[in-house]
Amino acid sequence: MGDFAMADAARSQITQGALDAIFNDPDRLQRDFPVPVCQCLQVKTLASTNEGQPERYRLVLSDVSNFVQSMLATQANHVVRDGKLKKGCFVRLKSYQANSVKGKKILIILDIEVIESLEEMDKIGEPVALTDKEVDVEPANTTIAGNGFYGNKVHQQPAAQDRPLPSRSAPTSSSSHANIYPIEGLSPYAHKWTIKARVSHKSDIRTWHKQNSEGKLFSVNLLDESGEIKATGFNEQCDQFYELFQEGSVYYISNPCRVQLAKKQFSNLPNDYELTFERDTVIEKCEDATEVPQVRYNFTNIFALQEIEKDSTIDVIGVLKDVAEVTQIVSRTTQKPFDKRELTLVDDSGYSVRLTIWGKTATAFDASPEAIVAFKGTKVGDFGGRSLSLLSSGSMAIDPDIPEAHKLKGWYDSQGRMDSFASHSNMAGAGAAGGQKDPLKTVAQVKEEQLGMSSENPDYFSTKGTIVYIKQDTFSYPACLSEGCNKKVTDMGDGTWRCEKCDINHPKPEHRYIMSLNVNDHTGQLWLSCFDDVGRLVMGMTADQLMELKENDTALMEKAFEEANCKTFTFKIRAKMDSFQDQQRVRYQVMGANPINFTVEAHKLADLIKLYNID
């Protein structure tokens, strides 16, 4: 088909006039354009203002007659990440919310489908910016618009009055709440708004006492089909609204209610804004809650935790493998006791992880092993490689009625119950490398690229190699028994071992690995240094156990070293210039190691073979 024919075919698919109907003629929209089709004229990435939060994408959509600036809801980001949504492509708008803020038309896209059969083309027609039919208003600059973005004017025009606009996916059942805003569309520049949202989490009342002030507060997480936002009530509003909100219920919330930049240190939600209730904020319980989702998860599988940065917040679902008893710890800062309970979760990635729950959640926990448990809002830690902790703003659901839970249950009943599971305890200090996925290098590439040769900053990389030799003369050191210390202790000759840092004598040390490995691949060899967690993985025993063999059975010790040879791992390595006996050399320090995942490796090899285009 020729270019002109393709353009004609694409033009015939576009629903000309749909954008005008979305904003100006709801009756015509329902009658003539049940699923609008538009051309995407521009895709622009908005970098997140907070580390660990998802990127945002702005679009310009055209129906040939008009164009409108749009914002992609984070739940629809996958169409960009998958490489489908590109400049010039054609899309079906399956779910959206139209907003008019200070006269600026903004279309929030909640669900979008790329028509891949039409491919990408140059702009069709000469679309013009949408205007109100009542008042001809140039689009004004808002927080969603940006300098140089398609169709944006730098100068300001008088703002048109905000007015109710239609939503394809979430029609309101109450005429008194006609102007329902999506949470995704809230900003400090939005006026006369009402949101319809479910309370997905409600905190306890917390108090603070400072030198100059004291008070109390509570918060709720609010959820609709476009996103989530945190809302907080202080002092009088704490008394006014705390009993009104109930977890799981749906409410209409209308301004006056302050919209401000989110304090990310106190929130785990992927929203740049948060709400603060005011004295005149209008809150009304909604009886028709069918259109509002119960909870929104963005699950990370347990294997993938090794690629997640420490202190990130994630959702996880797994089979409950083990439930420990409730224990108490004392806070170092407040000296108050806290109840905690440790759970072990597994999933179909073949990995397990330890997850800690706290307070009332820990003491009231009554799920039985082999239940499916979903957690929203867990913090990633690096204790023991990777661990999780349920945040106070997080939530938990036992045997939830969601597809991911049914899939896990089917897998566990059919095969998972008999499987053995690896843990992240062997992934020593991945956070030290920044938590990012380090590039995989061969030994030859490491040397050719002179990784670690810079005297300023270390280089991080991964390499897949086989251990061919382990130095046996010094493989461990005697360490302090105090939790979190690990400093070397000195034999005092009287049966005790002294730690200068802790100023304490121990009856015995804990031996910890400090090993030198010679690792080869098909391009060369490297000497690697590793510490205790990696040493345990390589040797299959603790350094105390190996030291006992050295002292009592040399033959068994040598056999243990022989069995450790020829093992293959993927090593995460930090390369940095070091001085040794007045000579400069690159020190390759192992930050973590993982056994070869043969399933993943097989897929990589299959993809590599495809690159050769062999039929």
C-alpha positions as CSV (number, residue, x, y, z in Angstrom):
1,M,0.0,0.0,0.0
2,G,1.4,3.4,-0.9
3,D,2.0,6.3,1.5
4,F,-1.1,8.2,0.3
5,A,-3.3,5.2,0.7
6,M,-1.9,4.5,4.1
7,A,-2.5,8.1,5.2
8,D,-6.1,7.9,3.8
9,A,-6.7,4.7,5.7
10,A,-5.4,6.2,8.9
11,R,-7.4,9.4,8.4
12,S,-10.6,7.3,8.0
13,Q,-9.9,5.7,11.4
14,I,-9.5,9.0,13.3
15,T,-12.8,10.2,14.9
16,Q,-12.7,13.8,13.7
17,G,-14.5,16.1,16.2
18,A,-14.2,13.7,19.1
19,L,-11.9,16.0,21.1
20,D,-14.3,18.9,20.8
21,A,-17.1,16.6,21.9
22,I,-15.2,15.4,24.9
23,F,-14.8,19.0,26.2
24,N,-17.8,20.8,24.8
25,D,-20.6,18.3,23.8
26,P,-21.1,15.3,26.1
27,D,-24.3,14.2,24.5
28,R,-22.6,14.0,21.1
29,L,-19.6,12.2,22.6
30,Q,-21.8,9.4,24.0
31,R,-23.7,9.2,20.7
32,D,-21.0,9.5,18.1
33,F,-17.6,8.7,19.7
34,P,-17.9,5.8,22.2
35,V,-14.2,5.1,21.8
36,P,-12.3,8.1,20.3
37,V,-9.4,7.4,17.9
38,C,-6.6,10.0,17.7
39,Q,-3.1,10.5,16.4
40,C,-0.3,11.1,18.9
41,L,1.7,14.1,17.8
42,Q,4.2,14.2,20.7
43,V,5.4,12.2,23.6
44,K,7.5,13.9,26.3
45,T,9.0,12.5,29.4
46,L,8.7,14.4,32.7
47,A,11.5,13.2,35.0
48,S,10.2,12.4,38.5
49,T,11.0,15.0,41.1
50,N,11.6,12.3,43.6
51,E,14.0,9.3,43.4
52,G,12.3,6.0,43.0
53,Q,9.0,7.4,41.8
54,P,7.7,6.6,38.3
55,E,8.2,8.9,35.3
56,R,5.3,10.8,33.9
57,Y,4.5,11.3,30.2
58,R,2.8,14.2,28.5
59,L,1.2,13.7,25.1
60,V,-0.4,15.8,22.4
61,L,-3.3,14.1,20.8
62,S,-5.0,15.1,17.5
63,D,-8.3,14.2,15.8
64,V,-7.2,16.2,12.7
65,S,-9.5,19.1,13.6
66,N,-8.1,19.8,17.0
67,F,-5.3,18.9,19.3
68,V,-5.2,18.8,23.1
69,Q,-2.4,18.4,25.7
70,S,-2.7,15.2,27.7
71,M,-1.2,13.5,30.7
72,L,-0.7,9.7,30.8
73,A,-1.8,8.2,34.1
74,T,1.0,6.1,35.7
75,Q,-1.1,3.0,35.4
76,A,-0.8,3.4,31.6
77,N,2.9,4.0,31.4
78,H,3.5,0.5,30.1
79,V,2.5,1.6,26.6
80,V,5.6,3.9,26.5
81,R,7.9,1.5,28.3
82,D,6.9,-1.3,25.9
83,G,7.9,1.0,22.9
84,K,4.3,1.0,21.5
85,L,3.3,4.6,22.1
86,K,5.4,6.8,19.8
87,K,5.2,10.1,18.0
88,G,2.9,9.7,14.9
89,C,1.1,6.5,16.1
90,F,-2.6,6.1,16.3
91,V,-4.5,5.3,19.6
92,R,-7.9,4.4,21.0
93,L,-8.9,6.3,24.1
94,K,-10.5,3.5,26.2
95,S,-10.7,5.5,29.5
96,Y,-10.0,9.1,30.2
97,Q,-11.0,12.1,32.3
98,A,-11.3,15.6,30.8
99,N,-10.3,18.6,32.9
100,S,-10.4,22.3,32.4
101,V,-8.1,24.1,34.8
102,K,-7.8,27.9,34.4
103,G,-9.1,27.6,30.9
104,K,-6.5,25.0,30.0
105,K,-7.8,21.8,28.5
106,I,-6.1,18.7,30.0
107,L,-7.0,15.2,29.1
108,I,-6.0,12.6,31.7
109,I,-5.5,9.2,29.9
110,L,-6.3,6.3,32.2
111,D,-6.4,3.5,29.5
112,I,-5.0,3.7,26.0
113,E,-4.5,1.2,23.2
114,V,-2.1,1.7,20.3
115,I,-3.4,0.6,16.9
116,E,-0.1,-1.0,15.8
117,S,-1.5,-2.0,12.3
118,L,-1.5,1.7,11.3
119,E,2.2,2.2,12.3
120,E,3.6,5.8,12.7
121,M,3.0,8.7,10.2
122,D,3.7,12.4,9.9
123,K,1.0,14.7,11.3
124,I,-2.2,14.4,9.4
125,G,-4.0,17.6,8.7
126,E,-3.5,21.0,10.5
127,P,-5.2,20.6,13.8
128,V,-5.7,23.7,16.0
129,A,-5.9,24.1,19.8
130,L,-9.3,23.4,21.4
131,T,-11.2,26.4,22.7
132,D,-14.4,26.8,24.7
133,K,-17.4,27.4,22.5
134,E,-18.6,30.1,24.9
135,V,-15.3,32.0,25.2
136,D,-12.4,32.0,22.8
137,V,-9.5,31.4,25.2
138,E,-5.9,30.6,24.4
139,P,-4.4,27.7,26.4
140,A,-2.9,29.1,29.6
141,N,0.3,27.7,31.1
142,T,-0.2,25.3,34.0
143,T,1.9,22.9,35.9
144,I,1.1,20.2,33.4
145,A,2.2,22.3,30.4
146,G,5.8,23.1,29.9
147,N,7.9,25.6,27.9
148,G,8.3,24.6,24.3
149,F,5.7,21.8,24.6
150,Y,3.5,21.4,21.5
151,G,0.9,24.2,21.2
152,N,2.0,25.9,24.5
153,K,2.0,29.7,24.6
154,V,4.5,31.4,26.9
155,H,2.1,34.3,27.6
156,Q,-0.8,34.1,29.9
157,Q,-4.4,34.7,29.0
158,P,-7.4,35.3,31.4
159,A,-8.5,31.9,32.7
160,A,-11.9,30.6,31.8
161,Q,-14.1,29.5,34.7
162,D,-13.6,25.9,35.7
163,R,-16.5,23.8,34.7
164,P,-17.6,20.1,34.9
165,L,-16.3,18.0,32.1
166,P,-17.1,14.4,31.2
167,S,-15.3,11.2,32.1
168,R,-15.7,8.2,29.8
169,S,-14.9,5.6,32.5
170,A,-16.3,7.1,35.7
171,P,-19.6,8.8,35.3
172,T,-20.9,10.2,38.6
173,S,-24.2,9.0,40.0
174,S,-24.9,12.2,41.9
175,S,-25.8,15.4,40.2
176,S,-24.5,17.3,43.2
177,H,-21.0,15.9,42.5
178,A,-20.9,16.5,38.8
179,N,-17.4,17.9,38.6
180,I,-15.5,14.7,39.7
181,Y,-11.7,15.1,39.3
182,P,-9.3,12.2,38.9
183,I,-6.7,12.1,41.7
184,E,-4.1,12.0,38.9
185,G,-5.3,15.5,37.8
186,L,-5.1,17.3,41.2
187,S,-2.6,20.1,41.5
188,P,-2.2,23.4,43.4
189,Y,-3.8,25.1,40.3
190,A,-7.0,23.0,40.3
191,H,-10.0,24.8,41.7
192,K,-13.6,23.8,42.5
193,W,-12.8,20.1,42.5
194,T,-14.4,17.1,44.0
195,I,-12.7,13.6,44.1
196,K,-14.5,10.3,44.7
197,A,-12.0,8.0,46.4
198,R,-11.7,5.0,48.6
199,V,-9.7,5.0,51.8
200,S,-7.1,2.4,51.2
201,H,-5.3,3.1,54.5
202,K,-6.0,5.0,57.7
203,S,-3.3,5.8,60.3
204,D,-3.6,5.9,64.0
205,I,-3.6,9.4,65.6
206,R,-0.1,10.5,66.2
207,T,1.1,13.2,68.5
208,W,4.2,15.4,68.6
209,H,5.9,17.5,71.3
210,K,8.5,20.0,70.3
211,Q,10.1,22.9,72.1
212,N,7.8,25.5,70.4
213,S,4.8,23.4,69.5
214,E,2.8,20.3,70.1
215,G,-0.2,18.7,68.4
216,K,-1.7,15.7,66.7
217,L,-2.4,14.4,63.3
218,F,-3.7,11.5,61.2
219,S,-3.6,10.6,57.6
220,V,-5.4,8.6,55.0
221,N,-4.4,7.2,51.6
222,L,-7.1,7.9,49.0
223,L,-7.5,5.8,45.9
224,D,-9.5,6.1,42.6
225,E,-9.0,4.6,39.2
226,S,-6.4,7.1,38.2
227,G,-4.1,7.0,41.2
228,E,-3.5,7.5,44.9
229,I,-2.8,10.5,47.1
230,K,-2.2,11.0,50.8
231,A,-4.4,13.4,52.9
232,T,-3.5,14.6,56.4
233,G,-5.6,16.3,59.1
234,F,-3.9,18.3,61.9
235,N,-5.3,19.2,65.3
236,E,-8.9,20.5,64.9
237,Q,-9.2,18.6,61.6
238,C,-7.9,15.5,63.3
239,D,-10.9,15.8,65.8
240,Q,-13.2,16.7,63.0
241,F,-12.6,14.0,60.5
242,Y,-10.8,11.0,62.2
243,E,-14.0,9.1,63.1
244,L,-15.6,9.9,59.8
245,F,-13.1,8.0,57.7
246,Q,-13.2,4.2,57.7
247,E,-10.8,2.0,55.7
248,G,-12.4,0.5,52.6
249,S,-15.2,3.1,52.4
250,V,-15.6,5.6,49.6
251,Y,-16.0,9.4,50.1
252,Y,-16.6,12.6,48.1
253,I,-14.0,15.1,49.2
254,S,-14.3,18.7,47.9
255,N,-12.1,21.8,48.3
256,P,-11.3,24.0,50.2
257,C,-8.6,21.5,50.8
258,R,-4.9,22.4,50.3
259,V,-3.0,20.7,47.5
260,Q,0.8,20.9,48.1
261,L,4.0,19.1,47.2
262,A,4.3,15.8,48.9
263,K,6.8,15.3,51.7
264,K,8.3,12.0,50.3
265,Q,10.0,11.1,53.6
266,F,6.5,10.6,55.1
267,S,4.7,9.0,52.2
268,N,5.2,5.9,50.0
269,L,2.7,6.9,47.3
270,P,3.8,7.7,43.7
271,N,2.2,11.1,43.7
272,D,4.0,14.5,43.6
273,Y,1.2,16.1,45.6
274,E,-0.6,15.5,48.9
275,L,-3.7,17.0,50.5
276,T,-4.2,18.8,53.9
277,F,-7.7,19.0,55.2
278,E,-9.0,22.4,56.2
279,R,-11.8,23.6,58.5
280,D,-14.3,23.9,55.6
281,T,-13.2,20.9,53.6
282,V,-16.4,19.0,52.6
283,I,-16.4,15.3,53.1
284,E,-19.4,13.1,52.4
285,K,-19.6,9.3,52.5
286,C,-20.6,7.8,49.1
287,E,-22.9,4.8,49.1
288,D,-22.3,4.0,45.4
289,A,-18.8,2.6,45.6
290,T,-18.8,0.1,42.7
291,E,-16.8,2.3,40.3
292,V,-13.9,2.8,42.7
293,P,-11.2,0.1,42.9
294,Q,-10.5,-1.6,46.2
295,V,-6.7,-1.4,46.1
296,R,-4.1,-0.9,43.4
297,Y,-1.0,-3.1,43.5
298,N,2.2,-2.9,41.5
299,F,3.9,-6.2,42.5
300,T,7.6,-6.9,42.3
301,N,8.5,-10.6,42.3
302,I,10.9,-11.8,45.0
303,F,13.7,-12.7,42.6
304,A,13.7,-9.1,41.2
305,L,14.3,-7.6,44.7
306,Q,18.1,-7.9,44.0
307,E,17.7,-5.2,41.4
308,I,15.6,-2.9,43.7
309,E,17.4,-0.1,45.4
310,K,17.6,-0.2,49.2
311,D,14.9,1.9,51.0
312,S,12.6,1.8,47.9
313,T,8.9,1.1,48.6
314,I,7.3,-1.8,46.7
315,D,4.3,-4.1,46.7
316,V,4.8,-7.9,47.0
317,I,2.6,-11.0,46.9
318,G,3.7,-14.5,48.0
319,V,2.9,-17.8,49.6
320,L,3.3,-17.7,53.4
321,K,6.0,-20.3,54.0
322,D,6.8,-19.6,57.7
323,V,5.4,-17.5,60.6
324,A,7.7,-16.7,63.5
325,E,6.5,-15.8,67.0
326,V,6.0,-12.2,68.1
327,T,9.1,-10.7,69.7
328,Q,9.9,-7.3,71.1
329,I,12.7,-4.8,70.3
330,V,13.5,-1.5,72.0
331,S,13.9,1.6,69.9
332,R,17.4,3.1,70.2
333,T,16.0,6.6,69.9
334,T,12.8,6.5,72.0
335,Q,13.6,3.5,74.2
336,K,10.1,2.3,73.6
337,P,9.3,-1.4,73.0
338,F,7.9,-2.5,69.6
339,D,6.3,-5.8,68.8
340,K,7.5,-7.5,65.6
341,R,6.8,-10.7,63.7
342,E,8.9,-12.1,60.9
343,L,7.2,-13.9,58.0
344,T,8.8,-15.9,55.1
345,L,7.3,-15.5,51.7
346,V,8.0,-17.5,48.5
347,D,6.8,-17.1,45.0
348,D,7.1,-18.7,41.5
349,S,10.4,-17.0,40.8
350,G,12.1,-19.6,43.0
351,Y,13.1,-17.2,45.8
352,S,12.1,-16.5,49.3
353,V,12.3,-13.3,51.4
354,R,11.9,-12.4,55.1
355,L,9.2,-9.7,55.7
356,T,8.7,-8.0,59.1
357,I,5.4,-6.7,60.3
358,W,5.0,-4.5,63.3
359,G,2.8,-3.5,66.2
360,K,-0.9,-4.4,66.1
361,T,-0.5,-6.0,62.7
362,A,2.1,-8.4,64.2
363,T,0.2,-9.3,67.3
364,A,-3.1,-9.8,65.4
365,F,-1.7,-11.7,62.5
366,D,-3.6,-15.0,62.2
367,A,-2.9,-16.3,58.7
368,S,-1.8,-19.9,58.4
369,P,1.2,-21.1,56.4
370,E,0.5,-21.6,52.7
371,A,-2.0,-18.7,52.6
372,I,-1.5,-16.1,49.8
373,V,-0.7,-12.7,51.3
374,A,-0.4,-9.4,49.4
375,F,1.4,-6.5,50.9
376,K,1.2,-2.9,49.8
377,G,3.9,-0.5,50.9
378,T,6.9,-2.5,52.1
379,K,10.3,-1.0,52.5
380,V,13.3,-2.8,50.9
381,G,16.2,-3.4,53.3
382,D,19.6,-5.1,52.8
383,F,19.7,-7.0,56.0
384,G,20.7,-10.6,55.0
385,G,21.0,-9.5,51.4
386,R,17.4,-8.4,50.8
387,S,14.5,-8.1,53.3
388,L,11.2,-6.3,53.5
389,S,9.4,-4.3,56.3
390,L,5.8,-3.3,56.2
391,L,5.5,0.4,56.6
392,S,3.0,2.0,59.0
393,S,1.2,3.4,55.9
394,G,1.2,0.0,54.2
395,S,-1.5,-2.6,54.2
396,M,-1.9,-6.4,54.0
397,A,-4.5,-8.7,52.4
398,I,-4.8,-12.4,53.1
399,D,-6.0,-14.6,50.2
400,P,-7.1,-11.5,48.2
401,D,-9.5,-12.1,45.3
402,I,-7.1,-10.9,42.5
403,P,-5.6,-12.7,39.5
404,E,-2.1,-12.7,40.9
405,A,-3.2,-14.5,44.0
406,H,-5.1,-17.2,42.0
407,K,-2.1,-17.7,39.8
408,L,0.2,-18.1,42.8
409,K,-2.2,-20.5,44.5
410,G,-2.4,-22.7,41.3
411,W,1.4,-22.8,41.0
412,Y,1.9,-23.6,44.6
413,D,-0.6,-26.4,44.7
414,S,0.7,-28.0,41.4
415,Q,4.4,-27.8,42.1
416,G,5.6,-25.0,44.4
417,R,4.9,-27.0,47.6
418,M,7.6,-29.4,46.6
419,D,10.1,-26.8,45.4
420,S,13.2,-25.5,47.3
421,F,13.8,-21.8,47.3
422,A,16.9,-19.6,47.2
423,S,17.2,-16.5,49.3
424,H,18.9,-13.1,48.8
425,S,21.2,-13.8,51.8
426,N,24.0,-14.5,49.5
427,M,23.8,-11.1,47.8
428,A,26.3,-9.3,49.9
429,G,25.8,-5.5,50.1
430,A,24.1,-4.9,46.7
431,G,23.1,-1.5,48.1
432,A,26.7,-0.5,48.1
433,A,26.7,-0.5,44.3
434,G,23.7,1.8,44.3
435,G,21.1,-0.9,43.7
436,Q,21.3,-0.5,40.0
437,K,21.6,-3.3,37.5
438,D,25.4,-3.3,36.7
439,P,26.5,-4.0,33.1
440,L,27.6,-7.5,32.4
441,K,31.2,-7.6,31.3
442,T,33.7,-10.3,30.2
443,V,37.1,-10.3,31.8
444,A,38.6,-9.0,28.6
445,Q,36.2,-6.1,28.5
446,V,37.0,-5.2,32.1
447,K,40.7,-4.8,31.2
448,E,40.1,-3.2,27.8
449,E,37.8,-0.6,29.3
450,Q,40.3,-0.1,32.2
451,L,37.5,-0.4,34.7
452,G,38.7,0.8,38.2
453,M,41.7,2.7,36.8
454,S,40.2,6.1,37.7
455,S,41.6,7.3,41.0
456,E,38.5,9.3,41.8
457,N,35.4,7.0,41.5
458,P,35.0,3.2,41.6
459,D,33.4,1.3,38.6
460,Y,30.7,-1.2,39.2
461,F,30.1,-4.2,36.9
462,S,28.9,-7.8,36.9
463,T,30.8,-10.7,35.4
464,K,29.9,-14.4,34.9
465,G,32.9,-16.5,35.9
466,T,34.0,-19.9,37.3
467,I,36.2,-20.3,40.4
468,V,39.4,-22.1,39.6
469,Y,41.5,-21.4,42.7
470,I,40.9,-20.2,46.3
471,K,43.8,-19.1,48.5
472,Q,43.8,-21.3,51.6
473,D,46.5,-19.7,53.8
474,T,44.3,-16.9,55.1
475,F,40.6,-17.3,54.5
476,S,39.1,-15.7,57.6
477,Y,39.6,-13.4,60.5
478,P,38.4,-13.5,64.2
479,A,35.5,-10.9,64.5
480,C,33.6,-9.3,67.3
481,L,30.4,-11.0,68.5
482,S,28.6,-7.7,69.1
483,E,25.7,-7.2,66.6
484,G,26.6,-5.0,63.7
485,C,30.3,-4.6,64.7
486,N,32.3,-7.3,62.8
487,K,35.7,-5.6,63.8
488,K,38.7,-7.8,64.2
489,V,39.3,-9.0,67.8
490,T,42.7,-9.7,69.5
491,D,43.5,-12.9,71.4
492,M,44.4,-11.7,74.9
493,G,46.1,-15.0,75.8
494,D,43.8,-15.6,78.8
495,G,41.0,-17.3,76.9
496,T,39.3,-14.0,75.9
497,W,39.2,-12.0,72.7
498,R,39.1,-8.2,72.9
499,C,37.3,-5.7,70.7
500,E,38.7,-2.2,71.0
501,K,35.8,-0.6,69.3
502,C,33.2,-2.1,71.6
503,D,35.6,-2.1,74.6
504,I,34.6,-5.6,75.5
505,N,36.2,-9.0,75.9
506,H,34.4,-12.0,74.4
507,P,35.0,-15.7,75.4
508,K,35.4,-16.5,71.7
509,P,35.4,-14.8,68.3
510,E,33.1,-15.4,65.3
511,H,35.3,-16.2,62.3
512,R,34.3,-14.3,59.1
513,Y,35.4,-15.0,55.6
514,I,37.9,-12.7,53.9
515,M,38.9,-14.6,50.7
516,S,40.8,-14.3,47.5
517,L,39.3,-16.1,44.5
518,N,40.7,-16.6,41.0
519,V,37.8,-16.5,38.6
520,N,38.0,-17.3,34.9
521,D,35.8,-16.9,31.9
522,H,36.5,-17.7,28.2
523,T,38.4,-14.4,27.8
524,G,40.7,-14.3,30.8
525,Q,41.0,-14.3,34.6
526,L,40.6,-12.0,37.6
527,W,41.6,-12.1,41.3
528,L,38.6,-11.2,43.4
529,S,38.3,-10.3,47.1
530,C,35.2,-11.3,49.0
531,F,33.8,-11.1,52.5
532,D,31.6,-13.3,54.7
533,D,28.3,-13.6,52.8
534,V,29.9,-14.5,49.5
535,G,32.4,-16.8,51.3
536,R,29.5,-18.7,52.8
537,L,27.9,-19.1,49.4
538,V,31.2,-20.3,47.8
539,M,32.2,-22.7,50.6
540,G,28.7,-23.9,51.6
541,M,29.5,-23.5,55.3
542,T,30.4,-20.8,57.8
543,A,34.0,-19.6,58.4
544,D,33.7,-21.0,62.0
545,Q,32.9,-24.5,60.6
546,L,35.8,-24.3,58.1
547,M,38.2,-23.1,60.8
548,E,37.2,-26.1,62.9
549,L,38.0,-28.4,60.0
550,K,41.4,-26.7,59.7
551,E,42.2,-27.3,63.3
552,N,40.9,-30.9,63.5
553,D,40.7,-32.5,60.0
554,T,42.9,-31.0,57.3
555,A,41.9,-33.6,54.8
556,L,38.2,-32.5,55.1
557,M,39.2,-28.9,54.8
558,E,41.1,-29.5,51.6
559,K,38.1,-31.4,50.3
560,A,35.8,-28.5,51.0
561,F,38.1,-26.2,49.0
562,E,38.1,-28.7,46.1
563,E,34.3,-28.9,46.1
564,A,34.2,-25.1,46.0
565,N,36.3,-25.0,42.8
566,C,34.6,-25.0,39.4
567,K,31.5,-23.4,40.7
568,T,30.1,-20.7,38.4
569,F,28.4,-17.5,39.7
570,T,27.4,-14.1,38.5
571,F,29.6,-11.7,40.6
572,K,28.7,-8.1,41.3
573,I,32.0,-6.3,41.5
574,R,33.4,-2.9,42.5
575,A,36.7,-2.0,40.9
576,K,38.8,0.7,42.5
577,M,42.5,1.7,42.4
578,D,44.3,0.7,45.6
579,S,47.9,1.0,46.9
580,F,49.8,-2.1,48.1
581,Q,53.4,-2.0,49.1
582,D,53.8,1.4,47.5
583,Q,52.4,0.1,44.2
584,Q,49.1,1.0,42.5
585,R,46.8,-1.8,41.5
586,V,43.1,-2.3,40.8
587,R,41.3,-4.1,43.6
588,Y,38.2,-6.1,42.5
589,Q,35.9,-6.4,45.5
590,V,32.9,-8.7,45.2
591,M,29.7,-6.9,46.4
592,G,27.4,-9.8,45.8
593,A,27.1,-13.2,44.0
594,N,24.3,-15.3,42.7
595,P,24.3,-18.9,41.4
596,I,23.6,-19.2,37.7
597,N,19.8,-19.1,37.0
598,F,19.7,-21.6,34.1
599,T,16.2,-20.6,33.0
600,V,17.3,-17.0,32.6
601,E,20.5,-18.0,30.9
602,A,18.7,-20.2,28.5
603,H,16.4,-17.3,27.5
604,K,19.5,-15.0,27.0
605,L,21.1,-17.6,24.8
606,A,17.9,-18.1,22.8
607,D,17.7,-14.3,22.3
608,L,21.3,-14.2,21.2
609,I,20.7,-16.9,18.6
610,K,17.8,-15.0,17.2
611,L,20.2,-12.1,16.5
612,Y,21.9,-14.3,13.9
613,N,18.6,-14.7,12.0
614,I,19.1,-18.4,11.7
615,D,15.9,-20.0,10.3
